[in-house]
Amino acid sequence: MAVDPPPDAVAELDSALQPLRAAPGAPRWTPPSRWHLTLLFLGDVPATALGPFTDAVAPAVAATPPMSLQLAGAGRFGSRRRPTVCWAGLSGDVAELTALALRLATAARAVGLPVEDRPFRAHLTLGRWRAGRDADGDLPDRLAGHRGPVWPVTEVVLWRSHLGSEPTYERVTAWPVG
């Protein structure tokens, strides 16, 4: 389940990343066409659970007030010496987004789906460093001043991912926000 940044926010951040793409120690960058703000990762959902889950999600999303977000700054998961993920941060109605993510996790648990037991941290994954390769953990600092356009969150999307050499995403359904 995700919120997708609009094309203008994606284009602006992609432009800001251009000087970093070929930098020594850069992560393996995620193509902008696959950027989304993951609110809840479910893994494989049995077909029998999909209907009850989508029914449970509707009121969780309906309880969300209108909100606006902005891609702002960047950081990493992992240590400076051994970073794992380069991400863009968010500003704006992040508290409301976090509350939404918690309601979605509660809805998933209510229908028996396993949910990761770790706190939600709003971010957009830009790239991943591979273990054993040179990694510049200071690289995200170069995006510290980035501030993209503010946008209203209009929907929450349930995506199905198809893994492979080039993962693809299939839109399953969406719910309006606000």
N, C-alpha and C positions, 0 to 999 in steps of 0.2 A: 504494500500500500504506500502510495507516494503522493507528493505534491510536485508538480512540474513547474520549474521557472519558465517565464515567457521567453519567446525568441529574442527580444531585445536584451534581456538580462543575460541570456546565454551568449549572444554575440559579443557583448561588452566584456564579459569575463574571458571568453575565448581569445579576444584581442589582447587582453592584459597578459594572458598566458604565452602568447607567441614568443616573446624573448626568452622564455624559460624552457620551451619545449626541447631544445637541443642542448641545454646546459649539461655540463658534466655532472653525473650523479643524480640526474632527474629521474623521477619515477616513470613507470610505463603509464602514459596518459590515457585516460578514458575518453573516447570520442564524445564531443559535446552532444551528439544526437542521442546518447544514452544517459545524459545527466538527469537525475531526479533526486528529490529529497525523500529518502526512505523514512517512512513513519513506523512501519512494522514489516519485518521480514518473516515470512512463514515457512519457506521451504516447500516441500511437496504437500499439497492439500488434497486429501482424498475427494473424489467427485461427490461422494455422499455428504461431505461436510461443507461443500461450496454454497449450497442454497441456505442452510442455516446460518452460515457465517455472513453472507451478504445481507440476510435479514437482520442479523444482530448489529451489523455495522451502520445501517441506515440511521437509527436513533443516535448513535455515537457521533456521527458526522453532523446530524441535524442540530445537536446541542452546541455546535461550534459557532461562536459569534463571527461576524465579518472580521477578517484580519488582513494585514498587509505585511509583506516581508521584503528584505533587501539582502542580496549577496554582499557580504562585507568582511574584508580581511581573509586570512587563511591560517592554517595551522597543520599539525601533523599528529597522527597517532603513533605511538612508539617513542623511543628516546631519540635525542638528536643524533646519536651515533648509529642507532639502528631503527630508523623510521620505517613504518609500514604503510601508512596511508597519508597522502596529501589531500587536504580538504579546504573548501571555501566555507567561511562562517556565515552566519545570518544575523541580521538585526531586525528590529521591528517587533511584531507580535509573537516573539519566540515563546513566551510563557503560555499563550493560547495554543500554539503549535504543540508544545510539550504536553499540555493537558489533553489535546486531541490524540496524540500518540498513546498516552496512557489509557484513554477510553477505548481505543482500537485494540490494544493488548488485552484489556478486560473483556471485550466482546469476543476475541479469539479464544481466550481461556474458557469463557462461558459455554462455548460449543465444543470444547475438548481439544482444541488445537494447541500444540506446544508453542510457547513463546520464550524467546531468549530472556534470561533473568539478569539483565543489566540495565542501568539507567539509560534513558533516551538522551542523546546528545545531538541536537540539530546541526546538520552539516550537509554539504554536497561533496561527494567523493570526486576528486579531480584525477587521481592517479594512485598507483600502488607501487611501492618499491619491492623488488624481488630479493629474497634472502640470498646472501652470499655475493651480491653485486655491490659495486660502489654506490653509495647513497649520500646525497647532500641534504642532511636534515635541516639546514638553514634555508633551503630554497623557499619554503612557504613565507618566510619573513619578507621576501621581495614583493609579496602581494598584500602586506599589512595595510597599506593605504587604499586598497581597492574598495570602492563603493559603487555598486551597480544601481540601476533604477529601482525605485520602490514599485511593487506591484501588488494588486489585490489577489488573494488566494480565492479562486472560484470553485475549485473542485478537488476531491480526493479520488485518486485513480487506483484501481486494483489491476496490477500488471502481472502477467505470467511470463516468466523468463524461460528462454530456451537456450540452454548452455551449449557451447561448442567452441570452435576456434574463434568465432566472432559471435558472441551472445546476441540474441535478439529479444525484443520485448513485444508481447501481445497485450493489447488493452482488453481487459475482460469486462469491466464495468466502471462506472464513476458515480459519485454522489456530490450534489452541489453543497457548497459551504455557505453559511450565513443564511 
